[in-house]
Amino acid sequence: MADQVPGQAPGTPAPLRLHALAYSLGVTAAVTAAARLGLADAIGEEPVAAGSLAAAVGADEEALVQLLRALVCHGVFRQAEDGGYAHTEMSRLLRTDAPASRRAMALLAGAPFAWNIWSRLDEAVRTGDSVFAGLYGKPLFAHLHEDEPELGALFDQAMAKSGETTAAAVVAALDLAGTNTVADIGGGRGTLLRALLESRPGLNGVLFDLERVVADADPELREGGLADRCRVVAGDCHVDVPVKADMYLLKGVVHMWNDATAVAALRTLARNVAAGARVVLVEQVLDATGTPEIATVMNLLMLVSQGGRERTADEFRALLERAGLEFRGITATGSVVHLIEAVVPGAV
């Protein structure tokens, strides 16, 4: 039986399957263009004719129809019986007012730096490292926040939205029995920590991240209703983790690092926290994911952008054990991420 590519009709000849894959960069461009043009915001609850839509977004009508045909083919918008264009579940996610909007993610996927680093993927595979610093003179996050602050803000927005979609699943799956304080290491603005504190009135929290990151922490954690149960601490987990807690969460952090960097950071954590403390990584697990077509591409994105990687269950176990932690198991959350748990032993 011929290998079947997701999204392609059964029986499609191999040359056409390969052609579709090779030119799938056009799908990225189409989705990003839709986000930049604001097509989703220009369509309400009723279908909109191509001419009216072109006028609303300032586009050439014929060219817009070309774009819409490609998007409709992939389920982003649909063409109504009257010829107008209407929303689908996916196109609504490109609206700026959608509760679970993915517009920021779509804009990032087609940002100029993304095209540049993807074009060097073969180089990253040869060296086993990111190509970003070689192109831009500094690592990804430093470049975004120092040289392209608008893109940096967009990245933070995209990560916050992504965190919102998995936060409820993580909160529901996380066993907090006997836990008084949770430290969210590399917790960004505190999306996950806020969800945890709101769900457990007796729980205390610590948000720990770089100074420039926690400066924009969720106001609810800094001076709002949760501030009496939350501390916001600036620091670098590669250097020190001066935070006392029963559980240390690292969500979407370890996949940004190669094994050597990850082991070093986890060893630093283990040296600085109490024996018996739980360490929980919140990450995709390559051999347990229900969406391998996403996870495997994200695996390559981590490589080319930051030199990092997604990992299998056995690779996570080995990573934690190399860092001197006792692996305890992996828990599904019902979302794209799993909980990979370990414990700090009595002596590290």
N, C-alpha and C positions, 0 to 999 in steps of 0.2 A: 504493500500500500504506500502511495506517495505521502511524504511528510506534509501535514496540513498546517498552514499558517493561520492563526486566529484572525477572524474577520474576513477571510477569503472563502469564496464558494467552493464546496467540495468538488474535486476533479479539475480544478484550475491547473493548467499545464505548468511545469516547473519554470520555464523561461518567464512566464507571466507572473508567477509568484515571486521570483527573484526581482523582476522589474518593479513590482509593487513595493517590495522592501527597500530596494535601492533608492527609489524616489519618494519614500515616505517623509523625507524632509519637507516635501511640499505640503503635507498634512500639518506639520508643525507651523509652517509659514501661514497657512490658511487660518488656523485657530488663533495665532498671534495677531494676524491682520484683523480678524473679527473683533478681537479685544481692543486693539488700537483704534479702530473705526467707531467703536461703540455700537455695533449692530444690535446686540442684545438689549441695550437700553432703549434703542429706537423702536423696538417692537413691543407692543403691549399685549393685551389679551386677544386681540383680533388680528388676522393676517394683514400684512402690509404689502402693497404692490411694489414691485422693484423700483419703479420711478419715484414713488414717494419715499421709499427707503433711501434711495440714492441722494435725493434732495436733503433728507434729514441728516445724513452723515457726511455730506459733501463729497460724493463719489461719482465717478462716471457710471452711468446705468449699465452699459453693456459689460464693462469690466466687473461691476458688482455682481451681475448675474453669473459670470464665470466663477467668481469666488463662492457664491452661494451654492452653485451646483456641486462643487467639491465638498462643501460643508454638509449639505443635505445628504450626500452619498455616505458620509460617515456619521450620520445621525445628529449632527449639530445644525439645528433648524430643520424644518420640513416645508415642503411646498403644498399649499392647500389646493383644493379643487378649483378655486377661482384664479389660481396662478400666483396668488400672493404668498408671502413667506411668514411662517408662524414658528412659535417656540416648540422645542422638545425639552425633555428633562435636562439634557446636557446643555443646550443653549441657554437655559435659564441660569446656569451656574456662571455664565459670563456677564451677568448683570451686576452692576456695582452695588445694588441694594439687596442682592440675594443673601439670605442668612449664612449660607455655606458657599459664598462666592469663590470661584476659582479664577477670577479674572487676573489677579496678581500673579498667580502661578503661570497662566498662559502667557502673560507678558514677559515673564522671566525666561520661559522656555525658548522664546524667540528673540531674546535680547542679543545685541551684537556680540557681547563677550561669549555667549553660549555657542553661537555659530563658530567663533574663532577657536574655542577649545575643542569642540567636537571634531573640527577639521584636522586636529592633531592627535586623534585617538590612537593611531598606529604608533606614534612616538611614545605616548603614555604606556602602551602595551610593551614596547621594547625596553623602556627604562623602569617600568613598574612605579612610576611617580607621576604626579600632576604636571601638566604643562602650563598651568596658569601663571606662576611666577616668572617663567621664562618669557611669556608674552607680555606681561604687564608690570614686571619688576617687583612685585610683592604678592603675597598670598591673596586668595579670593576675598576674604572678609575685610582685610585691610584696604584692598583696592576699592571695594564697593562703598565702604563707609568714609574713606578719605578722598577718593578721586571721583566717584560717581555717587554722591549722597542720595540722589533721587532713586537710583537703582538699589542702593542700600536700604532705603526706606521701603521700597517695593519688596525686597527680599524679606525684610522683617514682617511685613504684612502677609506675605504668602506663607511664611512659617507659622505665624499666629493662626491663620485660617486653617492650615493643615492640622495644627495642634488641637484646634477646637473640635474637629471631626473625630479625633481618636480619644480625646480626654475622657468623655463619658464611658467609653469602653474600658479604658485603663482603670478608671476609678472603680467600676463595677467588678473588675477581675482582680484587683490588688487586695491581697490579704493584709489588713492592718491590725490584726489581733495583737495586743500587747505593745503596740507602737504609740508612743507619745509625741514624737517629733520626726517629721520627714524633711530631709534636705533635698531640694531639687538642684542638682549640680549641672550647670550649663542650662539653667531653666528659662533663659530668655526673659520675656516680660512676665512670666509666671502664670501662663494659661492653665497648665496642668495643676500647679500647686493651688491656684485659686479654686479649681474644681474639687480638689481633694478636701480643702478646708471647708468649703461650703457643704460638702456631703458628710463631714464628720465634725460636729460642733466641738468635740473635746480634743481635737487634734491641733498640734502646733506645727509651724512650718518655718523653713529657712530657704530663701531664694538666693542662690549663689551663682554669679556669673561675672564676666568682665565688667569693669567700671562703666564703660560707655553703654553697655547693655542694660545693667540694672538701673542706670540713670533714667531709663524709660520704662521702669517696671509698672505694672498695673497699679493705678492709684488706689484700688481697693486693698492692695497688700501693703502699700506704703503708708497711706494716711486714712484709708477708708475703714469700713466696718470690720475688716479682717486684720487690721494692723496690730491689734492687741495680741494676736496669736501668730504673727509672722514677723520675722526679721529679714531684712534685705542686706546682703553682705556682698561686697565687691572683692573679687580675687581671681586667681588663675589656678585651675586644678592641676596644671602641669608643675606648679611650683609648691603649692601648699593648699590644704583644705582645713582652715581653722574654724571648723563648724562641728558642733556636737549634735548628734541625732541618733535615733534608733534605726532609721532607714535612709539610705542614700539612693536617690533616683537619678539616672542619666538617660534622658529621653532624646533619641535622635542625635546623640553626641558621638558615641563610639564608632559609628559607621563613617564618620568624617576622617578617621585616623587609620593609618596603616598599623600592622600588628605591633611593631616596635614602639610606636608612639602610644598606642592604646595600652600596652602592657606597662609602660613607664608611668602613664597617668594613673592607672588603676593601682599600681604599687604605691604611688604617692598617697593616694586615697587610703589604702590599707594601712600604711604606716602612721597616718594621722588621725585615725578614728579608733573607737573602742572595739575590743574583741567582742565578737557576737553580733556586731552591727550587720544589718542586711544591706546588700548592694543589689539593686535591681536595674538592669538595662532594659530600656523600652525600644525595641528595634524590630525590623523585618527579619524573619528567619528564612533564608533562601529555600531550604528544602521542606518548609512547612507552610509556605505561602499559597494562597488560593489564586494569586495573580502573578505568576512567574513572568509574564510578559512585561509587567511593570517593574517588578523587583530586579530582574536581570539588567534592565536598562539603567535603573537607578544605581546598580552596582558599578556599571561603566561610568556613569556620571560622577560618582564618588571618586573613582580612579582619576579621571581626566581633570576634574576640577580641584581636588584636594589631596589626591594620593590615598584616599580611603577606600573602603569596601564594605559591601554587605557580607553576611556570613551565614554559614550553615549551623545547625545545632552543634555538631561536633567541633566546629571551629570556634564557636562561642565558649564551649566547655574548655577547650585547650587554652584559649586566650585568658580566661579567668584563672585557670590553674597556674599558668605561667606567671600571673600577677600575684600569686600567693593567696588566692581566695579559694574557698571551698564551694564548688558548684553544687547547687541544690535542685536545679530543674528549670523547665520552661513551661509557661502557662499561656494558652491562647486567650485572646481578649475578644474575639468575635469581630475584630477589625484587621487592618493590614499589619498591625504590630503585635509582637508577643512580649511577655515578661520573662527575661532571662535572669534568674536569681542566684546569688551567691552569698556567702557569709564570711566575715572577717574572722579568721581563726584566732586562737589564744596567743600565738606568736607568729609573726610574719617575718 
